[in-house]
């Protein structure tokens, strides 16, 4: 299993943004049972899928003018400001 960062910008406003964001985040939670989400439009998931498979699955939930980036984690990282649960998840899964 590998760890991937999923980052996105949805180019909608108001209620349309919240509806689109809910659809996308519901899909991430459904598709990837091991996930971390402490930043607005950034998720970290652990999966057997590769970056292309993740992108192809999630792009069905965004519009053509939205941006989506999926990057495999190198296994290292540095952070600050997260609670103990968030930091613990990162230490265990990066």
Steps between C-alpha positions, in 0.01 A plus 500: 500500500615852425412843631375774266422868540180616332462874453232686311343836421133508410422812298147558620343743742241483773264204513642349181844478664366327811299251293799414277736479798263264684478266199877488465577456868230234539665310215845528659366366831316217323783397266790535745423373852841615626505879467614819670341841453608795715548760224222651290553340159774250583452133578753225560393144421657158530410265217613229259391716206755712313486875440337466157229269631425739786483797263279318251257397772475844659484705179148364450402717800643832381427735210732562206604840642601357840855392592602168654851390597596151622859449620665193650657573838873454539444370851644799678350827610507783749203679653383719782175609655311170480344331801637173639260289292600674177871477576468137603326411174772672299781326691335163447399535135747724316 
